[in-house]
Amino acid sequence: MNNEMTVSGAENDALKTFDRKELIEGVVRKHKRFLDGYNSEFNELAGKMRELQDNIESSKKNRADILEKIEILAEKRQLFYHQAEKLLDELKDAASDNNDLSRSVSFIKERLSKVKGALPLEEEQKQVNSILTDISALGSKTPGIEDRLDALKERINEALNSRTVLDSIDSSEEAYNNRIASFEEEINEIAPRHKWLENRIQSHTEALQYWENGPLADVEHADDANEVKA
């Protein structure tokens, strides 16, 4: 008899009975625990996505700047070569009575028109250097044209310089495109988890608000009322 009572008492001591308030507080703690973990990961991913998006916008701006620079350099190259051709025309007109000079100028202009095309940079440099040498030689055919020849060579050198700079950055657009694609790929990898966390946070927030503002508040109000009565 005493043994049975002892066993029964031990079993009762092992069982803990939770009242309604304790159960509700346990549910509230569970939702808060989930929210703490989800919010921490969500904020980390959100920061990473903002960083990646900033990198994309920065790369797009830099790419646009590069494309604009490429366009300007290409236009400058053509403009300087065109100005050189006009100077050759003026030189030829001024020396219309000098057949030797006229033929040399015509030959130089013909070669210059070919250089304006899409030659490889090394070939363009080679042709330009040869043309500049021939232009310098024009001074020996007619005295007093050195200033014209200097201006002519300056335009051609400016055109070649534009081409040299242009060639050094011509592949940059592809590099920026690859960078942007890489950032976008990272965002696409993060986005599903980010969205899932957002939905879970919303769900647990709504559940927490329900339990705190509903059942838990009702129980606490009831406890307060009982204390007043007591």
C-alpha positions as CSV (number, residue, x, y, z in Angstrom):
1,M,0.0,0.0,0.0
2,N,2.7,2.4,0.9
3,N,4.8,1.4,-2.1
4,E,1.8,2.1,-4.4
5,M,1.3,5.5,-2.9
6,T,5.0,6.2,-3.2
7,V,5.1,5.3,-6.9
8,S,1.9,7.3,-7.6
9,G,3.4,10.3,-5.9
10,A,6.6,10.0,-7.9
11,E,4.6,9.9,-11.2
12,N,2.6,13.0,-10.2
13,D,5.8,14.9,-9.4
14,A,7.2,14.0,-12.8
15,L,4.3,15.5,-14.7
16,K,4.2,19.3,-14.8
17,T,0.8,20.8,-15.6
18,F,0.9,24.0,-17.6
19,D,-1.9,26.5,-17.2
20,R,-3.3,28.4,-20.2
21,K,-1.1,31.5,-19.7
22,E,2.1,29.4,-19.6
23,L,1.1,27.6,-22.8
24,I,0.3,30.8,-24.6
25,E,3.6,32.4,-23.4
26,G,5.4,29.3,-24.8
27,V,3.8,29.9,-28.2
28,V,4.8,33.6,-28.1
29,R,8.4,32.7,-27.2
30,K,8.5,30.2,-30.1
31,H,7.3,32.8,-32.6
32,K,9.8,35.3,-31.2
33,R,12.6,32.8,-31.5
34,F,11.8,32.1,-35.1
35,L,11.6,35.8,-35.9
36,D,15.0,36.5,-34.3
37,G,16.6,33.9,-36.5
38,Y,14.7,34.8,-39.7
39,N,15.2,38.5,-39.3
40,S,19.0,38.1,-38.8
41,E,19.3,36.1,-42.0
42,F,16.9,38.3,-43.9
43,N,18.8,41.5,-43.0
44,E,22.1,39.9,-44.0
45,L,20.7,38.8,-47.4
46,A,18.9,42.2,-47.9
47,G,22.2,43.9,-47.4
48,K,24.0,41.6,-49.8
49,M,21.3,42.2,-52.4
50,R,21.5,46.0,-52.0
51,E,25.3,45.8,-52.4
52,L,24.9,43.7,-55.6
53,Q,22.3,46.0,-57.0
54,D,24.6,49.0,-56.3
55,N,27.3,47.2,-58.1
56,I,25.0,46.6,-61.1
57,E,24.0,50.3,-61.2
58,S,27.6,51.4,-60.9
59,S,28.7,49.0,-63.7
60,K,25.9,50.1,-65.9
61,K,26.9,53.8,-65.4
62,N,30.6,53.0,-66.1
63,R,29.6,51.0,-69.2
64,A,27.6,53.9,-70.5
65,D,30.5,56.3,-69.8
66,I,32.8,53.9,-71.7
67,L,30.5,53.6,-74.7
68,E,30.2,57.4,-74.8
69,K,33.9,57.7,-74.7
70,I,34.3,55.2,-77.5
71,E,31.8,57.0,-79.6
72,I,33.6,60.4,-79.0
73,L,37.0,58.9,-79.8
74,A,35.7,57.3,-83.0
75,E,34.2,60.7,-84.1
76,K,37.4,62.6,-83.2
77,R,39.5,60.2,-85.2
78,Q,37.3,60.7,-88.3
79,L,37.2,64.4,-87.7
80,F,41.0,64.8,-87.5
81,Y,41.5,62.7,-90.6
82,H,38.9,64.8,-92.4
83,Q,40.6,68.0,-91.3
84,A,43.9,66.6,-92.6
85,E,42.3,65.9,-96.0
86,K,41.0,69.5,-96.1
87,L,44.5,70.8,-95.3
88,L,45.9,68.7,-98.1
89,D,43.3,70.1,-100.5
90,E,44.2,73.6,-99.5
91,L,47.8,72.9,-99.9
92,K,47.2,71.5,-103.4
93,D,45.1,74.5,-104.4
94,A,47.8,76.9,-103.1
95,A,50.5,75.0,-105.2
96,S,48.4,74.5,-108.4
97,D,51.4,75.7,-110.4
98,N,53.7,73.1,-108.9
99,N,53.0,69.8,-110.6
100,D,55.5,67.9,-108.5
101,L,54.0,69.1,-105.2
102,S,50.4,68.5,-106.5
103,R,51.1,64.9,-107.4
104,S,52.8,64.2,-104.1
105,V,49.8,65.8,-102.2
106,S,47.3,63.7,-104.2
107,F,49.3,60.6,-103.5
108,I,49.4,61.3,-99.7
109,K,45.6,62.1,-99.7
110,E,44.9,58.8,-101.5
111,R,46.9,56.9,-98.9
112,L,45.3,58.8,-96.0
113,S,41.8,57.9,-97.2
114,K,42.7,54.3,-96.9
115,V,44.0,54.8,-93.4
116,K,40.6,56.2,-92.3
117,G,39.1,52.7,-92.8
118,A,39.1,49.8,-90.4
119,L,42.8,48.8,-90.4
120,P,44.4,47.0,-87.5
121,L,46.0,49.4,-85.1
122,E,49.6,48.3,-85.9
123,E,48.9,48.7,-89.6
124,E,47.4,52.1,-89.1
125,Q,50.4,53.2,-87.1
126,K,52.8,51.9,-89.8
127,Q,50.9,53.7,-92.6
128,V,50.6,57.0,-90.6
129,N,54.4,57.0,-89.9
130,S,55.1,56.6,-93.6
131,I,52.6,59.3,-94.5
132,L,54.1,61.7,-91.9
133,T,57.6,61.1,-93.4
134,D,56.3,61.9,-96.9
135,I,54.6,65.1,-95.6
136,S,57.8,66.2,-94.0
137,A,59.5,65.7,-97.4
138,L,57.0,68.1,-99.0
139,G,58.9,71.0,-97.4
140,S,61.8,70.5,-99.8
141,K,59.5,70.9,-102.9
142,T,58.1,74.3,-101.9
143,P,59.6,76.8,-99.4
144,G,57.4,78.6,-96.9
145,I,54.8,75.8,-96.3
146,E,56.3,74.5,-93.0
147,D,53.4,75.9,-90.9
148,R,50.9,74.2,-93.2
149,L,52.8,70.9,-92.9
150,D,53.1,71.1,-89.1
151,A,49.3,71.7,-88.8
152,L,48.7,68.8,-91.2
153,K,50.9,66.4,-89.2
154,E,49.3,67.6,-85.9
155,R,45.8,66.6,-87.2
156,I,47.1,63.2,-88.4
157,N,48.8,62.5,-85.1
158,E,45.7,63.5,-83.2
159,A,43.7,61.0,-85.3
160,L,46.1,58.2,-84.6
161,N,46.2,59.1,-80.9
162,S,42.4,58.8,-80.8
163,R,42.6,55.4,-82.5
164,T,45.2,54.2,-80.0
165,V,43.1,55.2,-77.0
166,L,40.0,53.7,-78.6
167,D,41.8,50.4,-79.2
168,S,42.9,50.2,-75.6
169,I,39.3,50.4,-74.3
170,D,37.3,48.8,-77.1
171,S,37.0,45.5,-75.1
172,S,35.8,47.2,-71.9
173,E,32.1,46.9,-72.8
174,E,32.3,43.1,-72.8
175,A,34.1,43.2,-69.4
176,Y,31.3,45.3,-67.9
177,N,28.6,43.1,-69.4
178,N,30.3,40.0,-67.8
179,R,30.4,41.8,-64.4
180,I,26.8,42.8,-64.6
181,A,25.8,39.3,-65.5
182,S,27.8,37.9,-62.6
183,F,26.1,40.3,-60.1
184,E,22.6,39.4,-61.5
185,E,23.4,35.7,-61.2
186,E,24.2,36.2,-57.5
187,I,21.0,38.1,-56.9
188,N,19.0,35.3,-58.6
189,E,20.6,32.8,-56.3
190,I,19.8,34.8,-53.2
191,A,16.3,36.1,-54.2
192,P,14.3,32.8,-53.5
193,R,15.7,32.5,-50.0
194,H,15.2,36.2,-49.4
195,K,11.5,35.9,-50.5
196,W,10.9,32.8,-48.4
197,L,12.3,34.6,-45.3
198,E,10.2,37.6,-46.0
199,N,7.0,35.4,-46.1
200,R,8.0,33.5,-43.0
201,I,8.7,36.7,-41.1
202,Q,5.3,38.1,-42.1
203,S,3.6,34.8,-41.1
204,H,5.3,34.7,-37.7
205,T,4.7,38.4,-37.1
206,E,1.0,38.0,-37.7
207,A,0.9,35.0,-35.5
208,L,2.8,36.8,-32.7
209,Q,0.5,39.8,-32.9
210,Y,-2.5,37.4,-32.7
211,W,-1.3,35.6,-29.6
212,E,0.0,38.8,-27.8
213,N,-3.0,40.9,-28.6
214,G,-5.6,38.2,-28.3
215,P,-5.3,35.1,-26.0
216,L,-2.3,36.3,-24.0
217,A,-3.9,39.8,-23.4
218,D,-7.2,38.1,-22.4
219,V,-5.4,35.9,-19.9
220,E,-3.4,38.8,-18.4
221,H,-6.5,40.9,-18.1
222,A,-8.3,38.1,-16.4
223,D,-5.4,37.7,-14.0
224,D,-5.5,41.4,-13.2
225,A,-9.2,41.2,-12.6
226,N,-8.7,38.3,-10.2
227,E,-6.0,40.1,-8.3
228,V,-8.4,43.1,-7.9
229,K,-11.1,40.8,-6.6
230,A,-8.8,39.2,-4.2
